[in-house]
Amino acid sequence: MVADGTETAGQAPSVPQDKVVVFVRMFGWFNLACLLVFLINNYLTNWLGLPGPMAAITGDAGGLGWVQVGAFPVACVIAALLVFQTPERDLRKDSVYISNINVVLIRMAFFMVLYVGLADAAISFLRVEGLLPAVVGDKMATDLGISSIRGTYVHMPLIALAIITGAFGRTLGFHWLALLAVAAELLIVITRFVFSYEQAFMADLVRFWYAALFLFASAHTLLEEGHVRVDVLYSGFSAKAKGRVNTFGSVLLGISLCWVVLTIGMYGKTGIINSAILAFETTQTGFGMYVKYIMAGFLGIFAISMIIQFVSYMMDAVADWRGEPGGRDHDVHAVQ
């Protein structure tokens, strides 16, 4: 465009982005960027022994600690650039895009509990029946009775495989996991009352799958608005009023609560999530499954997936608040 206001030939007109949309998108992507840096720093600090951001702030760390601190503003700058470089995305499109990212992450988690659950249950069965040495040898059978070895050399490769499968697969979801959990419970009933046979690992498998089902499906339930809502007043609100309620609820009750869960659970090596994972914590049921430490990690996966989904939900709610088309009919739980 030249000085007199006319457009230069072949040059697209510049359309200014709505400031509210930019602010909301940046707030959402800042949360996701900080979430990614937080998780990376948690691994670097508690698993690889780097000093960590808190050590840098308190003066107990050198340059590496400040690099970890500086990763947060750098990630926010990258998130801001993403927002400004994609002006064609409105709040609805960003909401769908973020939800789709969450779908992939949850799918990876579902494959993880499938692979680890079946493999660990099989090892536990062979071990309790005294068949494991004949299958893998005496030394390996002894080693598989150590939680850190089973976790490192059996669970971790299966988790890596689950990440790959979840990234490219499109099949396993919470419907299948619910069916597997019911089948595992049915197997317990049949073996107990028909064959008078029951072992600790069988109940552990049911708890493992049920815990994953409830915690991992929570984000999808939020997407479908299936969570219990006390809607004595809410049901009578207009679409814009519901958008305001959902916006403030997502920020003040949803995102903030999940950040509290992550912070408490992963604050140092003594956090309730970190401590269990670092120690490869197991139950005290003798020949049960060695997956208790993974179940502690379920709480982290729940908080991560809910932060992502609440960011998506918040963007959609702001769009409702602004009266933008294409929103969700909150009465029938469907997208218009």
Buried (B, 14 or more C-beta within 10 A) or exposed (E): EEEEEEEEEEEEEEEEBBEEBBEBBBBBBBBBBBBBBBBEBBEBBBEEEBBBBBBBEEEEBEEBBBBBBEBBEEBBEEBBEBBEEEBEBBBBBBBBEBBEBBBBBBBBBBBBBBBBBEBBBEBBBBBBEEEBBEEBEEEBBEBBBEBBBBBEEBBEEBBEBBBEBBEEBEEBBBEEBBEBBEEBBEBBEEBEEEEEEBBBBBBBBBBBBBBBBBBBBBBBBBBEBEEEEEEEEBEEBEBEBBBBBBBBBBBEEBBEBBBEBBEEBBBEEEBBBBBBBBBBBBBEEEBBBBBBBBBBBBBBBBBBBBBBBBBBBBBBBBBBBBEBEBBBEBEEEEEE
